[in-house]
């Protein structure tokens, strides 16, 4: 009896355990963004969706999980030959997503390996139609072409290629060295061009600055000269008005004449000099001021005492003329600067007299030659000369 009860308990326990195992095997929980294919007697039956799913235990077989999220696969070091026969190593990064779990499970054994081989094949096809320079500068074009080709080829596998990126392109070392030299030469060329342009701009700016400076300096000199001339004109005008307003006597004018004569000899290379015709009158006035007979002496004194006075006047005139012989400056301009008006000029040329003295020539219409001057006794006096 006890044996029978033990057998019954064991059977009940086995049935309970079998029931628990059956229940556990009939329930499958699939995470989100995952999928599992179910086979019944070796044939595809259905795909389990995320959540709780029920199957028939010991009849249905559940295959491994398939990730439905976007996946990233990196393929390292794919050797590719360019159009100009250069071997480059290209690293690619592939982004794909499983859209059909059934096709991804039953159409290809390993879709990761299949995508890798397909990427290498398509990469050689695309890069083979480009040279090295185009390969290095056309990454966007290569990515677009690869994505289109891989997406069409992997569509029957239930895979969608979302993006293909060229991670690195490594040309041979000799080519890299040549590219570095070319890049260095190009940069040096650009630097030289920029330096030359900077130098040109600097020279242009300096020239414009010099031009503006010269223009401003010339305008300043012009204004200074105008102001200086206006000042001199006002000074001369004031001196002229002052002289004529104060009405100076002949003695002062004669003294001014005598002060001007030494200035005519200032030039060392002058060969002739010009004096006004009033110098003789001024010398006579000076002689009269020192006690000699001048123009204002009464006529009719023809005694012998007048001759020494005339000789003294001639000596004064000769001394003044001798002091002014080397001069080459126009006396009229010097007298005009002092505000004194002069009459017709008398020109003296060296070597015109009998003894090599300077002979004076009047500026009027009278013919050259000495003009006799009647004395008080009715005779004629010797001609006036500028010096002996």
C-alpha positions in Angstrom: 0.0 0.0 0.0 2.8 2.4 0.8 4.5 1.4 -2.4 1.4 2.3 -4.4 1.1 5.6 -2.7 4.7 6.4 -3.4 4.2 5.6 -7.1 1.2 7.8 -7.3 3.0 10.7 -5.7 5.9 10.3 -8.1 3.6 10.2 -11.1 1.8 13.3 -9.9 5.0 15.1 -9.4 6.3 14.2 -12.8 3.0 15.3 -14.4 3.2 18.6 -12.6 6.8 19.1 -13.6 6.0 18.2 -17.2 3.1 20.6 -17.2 5.3 23.4 -15.9 8.0 22.7 -18.5 5.3 22.6 -21.2 3.9 25.9 -20.1 7.3 27.5 -20.0 8.3 26.3 -23.5 5.0 27.5 -25.0 5.6 31.1 -24.0 8.2 33.2 -25.7 8.9 36.9 -24.8 10.5 38.9 -27.6 12.2 42.3 -26.7 11.4 45.5 -28.5 13.1 46.0 -32.0 13.8 42.3 -32.1 12.3 39.4 -34.1 12.4 35.6 -34.0 11.4 33.2 -36.7 9.4 30.0 -35.8 9.8 26.7 -37.6 7.3 23.8 -37.3 8.7 20.5 -38.2 11.6 22.3 -39.9 9.5 24.7 -42.0 9.0 28.4 -41.5 5.7 29.1 -39.8 5.8 32.7 -38.5 7.8 35.5 -37.1 7.3 36.4 -33.5 6.6 40.0 -32.8 7.9 42.0 -29.8 6.0 41.0 -26.6 4.5 37.7 -25.3 4.0 34.9 -27.9 2.6 31.4 -27.6 3.9 28.4 -29.5 3.4 24.7 -29.4 6.2 23.1 -27.4 8.1 20.2 -28.8 6.6 21.0 -32.2 7.6 24.6 -32.9 11.3 25.6 -32.9 12.2 29.2 -32.2 15.3 30.5 -34.0 17.8 33.1 -32.5 16.9 36.8 -32.1 17.3 39.1 -35.1 18.1 42.8 -34.3 15.9 45.2 -36.3 17.8 48.3 -35.3 20.2 50.1 -37.5 23.6 48.5 -37.3 27.1 49.8 -38.0 29.8 47.6 -39.6 33.4 48.8 -40.2 35.4 47.2 -43.0 39.2 47.7 -42.6 41.8 47.9 -45.3 40.2 47.2 -48.6 42.9 47.3 -51.3 41.6 49.1 -54.4 43.3 50.0 -57.7 42.6 53.4 -59.2 42.4 54.3 -62.9 46.0 55.5 -62.8 47.2 52.1 -61.5 47.8 53.1 -57.9 46.9 50.8 -55.0 45.1 52.5 -52.2 43.8 51.2 -48.9 40.2 52.3 -48.2 38.4 51.9 -44.9 34.6 52.0 -45.1 31.8 52.3 -42.6 28.4 50.7 -43.5 25.1 51.6 -41.9 22.3 49.1 -42.5 19.0 47.9 -41.0 17.1 44.5 -41.3 13.6 45.2 -42.6 12.6 41.6 -43.3 13.6 39.0 -40.7 12.4 36.1 -42.8 14.6 37.1 -45.8 17.6 37.9 -43.6 17.3 34.5 -42.0 16.5 32.3 -45.1 17.9 34.2 -48.1 21.6 34.4 -47.0 23.6 32.5 -44.5 25.5 35.5 -43.0 24.3 38.8 -44.2 27.2 40.7 -42.4 29.8 38.8 -44.4 27.7 39.2 -47.6 27.5 43.0 -47.2 31.3 43.2 -46.5 32.1 41.3 -49.7 29.6 43.3 -51.7 31.0 46.5 -50.4 34.6 45.6 -51.4 33.4 44.5 -54.9 31.4 47.7 -55.5 34.2 49.8 -54.1 36.7 48.4 -56.6 34.2 49.0 -59.4 33.6 52.6 -58.4 37.2 53.6 -57.6 38.5 51.8 -60.7 36.9 54.5 -62.9 38.6 57.4 -61.0 42.2 58.5 -60.7 43.8 59.3 -57.4 43.0 62.9 -57.3 39.4 62.3 -58.0 39.3 59.6 -55.4 40.6 61.9 -52.8 38.3 64.8 -53.6 35.1 62.9 -54.5 34.1 61.1 -51.3 30.5 62.3 -51.4 30.2 60.9 -54.9 31.7 57.6 -53.9 29.4 57.3 -50.9 26.3 58.0 -53.0 27.3 55.4 -55.7 28.1 52.7 -53.1 24.9 53.3 -51.2 22.8 53.0 -54.3 24.5 49.8 -55.5 24.5 48.1 -52.1 20.9 49.0 -51.4 19.8 47.4 -54.7 21.9 44.3 -54.1 20.9 43.7 -50.5 17.2 44.4 -51.0 16.4 40.7 -51.6 18.2 39.8 -48.3 15.7 42.0 -46.3 18.4 44.6 -45.6 18.3 48.3 -46.3 21.6 50.1 -46.5 21.1 53.6 -45.1 24.5 55.2 -45.4 28.0 54.3 -46.6 31.0 56.4 -45.5 34.6 56.4 -46.7 36.6 56.5 -43.4 40.1 56.7 -44.8 42.0 56.6 -48.1 45.7 55.7 -47.7 47.8 56.0 -50.9 51.3 54.5 -51.1 54.0 56.2 -49.1 55.9 57.4 -52.2 52.7 59.0 -53.4 52.1 60.6 -50.0 55.6 62.1 -50.0 55.1 63.5 -53.5 51.7 64.9 -52.4 53.3 66.5 -49.4 56.0 68.1 -51.6 53.4 69.4 -54.0 51.3 70.8 -51.2 54.4 72.4 -49.7 55.3 74.0 -53.0 51.8 75.2 -53.6 51.7 76.8 -50.1 55.0 78.5 -50.7 53.8 79.8 -54.0 50.7 81.2 -52.4 52.8 82.7 -49.6 55.1 84.3 -52.2 52.1 85.7 -54.1 50.6 87.1 -51.0 53.9 88.7 -50.0 54.3 90.2 -53.4 50.8 91.6 -53.3 51.4 93.0 -49.8 54.6 94.7 -51.0 52.8 96.1 -54.0 50.0 97.5 -51.9 52.6 99.0 -49.5 54.4 100.7 -52.3 51.2 102.0 -53.8 50.2 103.4 -50.4 53.6 104.9 -49.9 53.5 106.5 -53.3 50.0 107.9 -52.6 51.2 109.2 -49.3 54.2 110.9 -50.9 52.0 112.3 -53.6 49.5 113.8 -51.0 52.5 115.0 -48.9 54.0 116.7 -52.0 50.7 118.3 -52.9 50.1 119.6 -49.4 53.7 120.8 -49.1 53.3 122.6 -52.5 50.0 124.2 -51.4 51.6 125.3 -48.1 54.5 126.8 -50.0 52.1 128.5 -52.3 50.1 130.0 -49.5 53.3 131.0 -47.7 54.6 132.7 -50.8 51.3 134.5 -51.3 51.2 135.6 -47.7 54.8 136.7 -47.9 54.2 138.6 -51.1 51.1 140.3 -49.6 53.2 141.2 -46.5 56.0 142.7 -48.6 53.4 144.5 -50.7 51.8 146.0 -47.6 55.2 146.9 -46.2 56.2 148.6 -49.4 52.9 150.4 -49.6 53.1 151.6 -46.0 56.7 152.8 -46.6 55.7 154.5 -49.8 52.7 156.2 -48.2 54.8 157.2 -45.1 57.5 158.8 -47.3 55.0 160.7 -49.4 52.9 161.6 -46.5 55.9 163.1 -44.5 57.3 164.8 -47.7 61.1 164.2 -47.1 63.5 166.9 -48.2 66.1 166.3 -51.0 68.9 165.8 -48.5 67.3 162.7 -47.0 66.6 161.3 -50.5 70.2 162.0 -51.4 71.4 160.2 -48.3 69.2 157.2 -49.2 70.7 157.2 -52.7 74.2 157.0 -51.3 73.2 154.1 -49.0 71.9 152.2 -51.9 75.0 152.5 -54.1 77.2 150.0 -52.1 74.6 147.4 -52.4 75.0 147.5 -56.2 78.5 146.1 -55.7 77.4 143.0 -53.7 77.6 140.6 -56.6 81.2 139.3 -57.3 80.5 138.3 -60.9 78.7 141.4 -62.1 80.1 143.0 -65.3 78.0 146.2 -65.5 75.8 148.2 -63.2 72.9 150.6 -63.7 72.2 153.7 -61.7 69.4 156.2 -62.0 69.9 159.6 -63.5 69.0 161.3 -60.2 72.3 160.1 -58.6 74.1 163.2 -60.0 71.5 165.5 -58.5 71.7 163.6 -55.2 75.5 164.0 -55.2 75.1 167.7 -55.8 72.6 167.9 -52.9 75.1 166.1 -50.6 77.9 168.4 -51.7 75.6 171.4 -51.0 74.8 169.9 -47.6 78.5 169.8 -46.7 79.0 173.4 -47.8 79.7 173.1 -51.5 77.6 174.7 -54.2 74.7 172.6 -55.4 71.8 173.1 -57.7 70.3 175.8 -55.5 73.5 177.9 -55.7 72.8 181.3 -57.4 73.8 181.5 -60.9 76.2 184.3 -62.0 79.0 183.4 -59.6 81.8 182.7 -62.1 84.7 183.4 -59.9 87.5 181.0 -59.5 86.2 179.9 -56.1 83.4 178.0 -57.8 85.8 175.7 -59.6 87.2 174.0 -56.5 83.6 173.3 -55.4 82.8 171.8 -58.7 86.0 169.7 -58.5 85.0 168.5 -55.0 81.5 167.5 -56.3 83.2 165.7 -59.1 85.4 163.8 -56.7 82.4 162.8 -54.6 80.6 161.6 -57.7 83.7 159.7 -58.9 84.1 158.0 -55.5 80.5 156.9 -55.4 80.7 155.6 -59.0 83.9 153.8 -58.3 82.3 152.0 -55.3 79.4 150.9 -57.4 81.3 149.7 -60.5 81.3 145.9 -59.6 77.6 146.0 -58.9 75.2 144.1 -61.2 72.0 144.6 -59.5 69.5 147.1 -60.7 69.5 150.1 -58.4 65.9 151.0 -59.3 64.7 147.7 -57.8 66.6 148.4 -54.5 65.3 152.0 -54.4 61.8 150.7 -55.1 62.1 148.3 -52.2 62.9 151.3 -50.0 59.8 153.1 -51.3 61.6 155.7 -53.3 60.5 156.6 -56.9 63.3 157.2 -59.4 63.5 158.8 -62.7 65.0 157.6 -66.0 68.0 155.3 -65.5 71.6 155.9 -66.5 73.7 153.0 -67.6 77.4 152.8 -66.9 79.7 150.5 -68.9 83.3 150.0 -67.9 85.9 150.9 -70.4 83.9 153.6 -72.2 86.0 156.6 -71.3 89.2 157.8 -72.5 91.1 156.6 -69.4 89.1 153.3 -69.1 86.5 154.8 -66.7 82.8 154.0 -66.8 80.9 156.2 -69.1 77.2 157.0 -68.4 74.5 157.0 -71.0 71.2 158.6 -70.4 68.0 156.7 -70.9 66.2 159.4 -72.8 66.2 160.1 -76.6 69.2 162.3 -76.4 72.2 161.0 -78.5 75.1 159.5 -76.5 77.9 161.8 -75.6 78.7 164.4 -73.0 76.2 167.2 -72.8 77.9 170.6 -72.2 76.7 172.6 -69.2 76.9 176.3 -69.3 78.6 177.9 -66.5 77.8 181.2 -64.9 80.3 182.9 -67.0 78.8 181.6 -70.3 81.4 178.9 -70.9 80.9 175.2 -71.0 81.8 172.8 -68.2 83.4 169.4 -68.6 80.9 166.4 -69.0 79.8 164.5 -65.9 81.3 161.0 -65.5 80.5 158.2 -63.1 84.2 157.8 -62.1 87.7 158.3 -63.3 
